[in-house]
Amino acid sequence: MFCSEKITQELVNEMADKNWKLRKEALEKLEAILKEAPFVAPNLGPLPEALKLRLNDNNKILVRTVLCVKYRCMMLEILCIFY
């Protein structure tokens, strides 16, 4: 299953919530989705832009989490090239 099927607009909206705890939970959900799914589909919808916006988050812990998520996405995309 492609993980992009599990990335919903609701999850993207949670990543932009004013409450940092909700943003953190959304990023943790995204990490779990990426760990479960073996492939990343080429079309990730609004996710790349949502992650880009989180790189400027006031909460530096969330910025670190975003960087880890982006790294995992890149690694999954690279793996898809070989399969």
ABEGO torsion letter per residue (X at the ends): XBAAAABBAAAAAAAABABAAAAAAAAAAAAAAAAABABBBABAEAAAAAAAAAAABABAAAAAAAAAAAAAAAAAAAAAAAX
